[in-house]
Amino acid sequence: MKKNPQPVSLTIMGKDYRIACDPDEKDDLIHSAQELDQKMRKIRDSGRVSGADRIAVMAALNLAHELHVMRKQNAMLTQSLNENLANMRHKIENVLENPEIQ
């Protein structure tokens, strides 16, 4: 069944935006807009960057960096989990093949 995108009103740095999104993604979109607004305001309030376009680029760069770091951590955790599961599977197979060792 195709979902009908619904308009969602967002406010970022005092400007209103209407974005169409699937109803089941609305809460995530609102949360993302709030996080972006907070980051942009923090950059603006630091006084080191001026101009909405530069503030937006710095916020986007910060968010992209955070995403990159989290993806890297996720890949490392996934690899570690897979290694641990393979190790467990090997131990279980050994026990099942040699029940007298218990």
N, C-alpha and C positions, 0 to 999 in steps of 0.2 A: 504494500500500500504506500503510495507516494504521500509524503508529508507536505503540507502547505506552509511555506515560510511566512512568519508573522513579523510585522515591524516591532522593533524594540527601541525605546527611547533611552539614550545614554547621555551622560554629561561628563565631559572630560575637559579639565582646565576651564570650566565655565562656559564651554560651548556645547550645544546640544547636537546630537547625531541620532539619526534614525537608521537602524541597521536591520535588514531582514535576516531572520534565522529560523531554523526549525524549532518548534515549541520545546522539544526535549533538550535543546542546547541553550535555552534562554538563560537559565540560572548561571551556567558557566560563562556565557558572554557577559552578563552583568558583573560577575565577580572579576573577570579579566579587565573590564573597563574600569572598575574601581581600583584595581591594582595598578593599572597604567596611570590613572589620575593621581594616585598617591605618589608614584615614582616621579611623575612629571612635576608635581608640586614641590617635592623634596629637592629636585634638581634646580627648579626655579628659585626656591627659597634659599638655596646655598649661595646664590648670587654669583656663581662662577660661570654660568651659561645664561645668555639672554636670547630672546627670540623664540617664539613658539616652535618654529621648525627645528631649530638646534636642540631645544629641550626635547622635542619628540624623537629626534635621532639619537640623542644620548640615552633616553629611556629605552628605546628600541634596542640599542646596543647592549645596555645593561641586562635587559630581559633575554636577549639572544645569548649572551654569555652565560647567564644562569641556566638556560635551557641546555646549552652545550655541556656544562659541567654536570648537570643532572643526568643527561643521556649517557655521559661517560661513566658516571657512578652506577647507573642502571646496568650498563653493559658489564661492568666489573662484578656487580652483585649477581647478575644472571649467570656469568661464567662460574663464579664460586658456587652458586646453587647447583648448577649442572654437574660440577665436579663432585660435590658432596652427594648428590643423588646417585651418580655413577658409582661412587665408593660404597654407598649403602647397598645398592643393588648387587654389587659384587660380593659384599659380605653376606647378604641374604642368600644369594645363589650358592655360596660356599657352605652355609649352614644346611640348606636344603639338600645339597649333594652329599654332604657328610654329616648326617645327624648325630653320629656317635661322638663327634668332637665336642659337643655342647658340654 
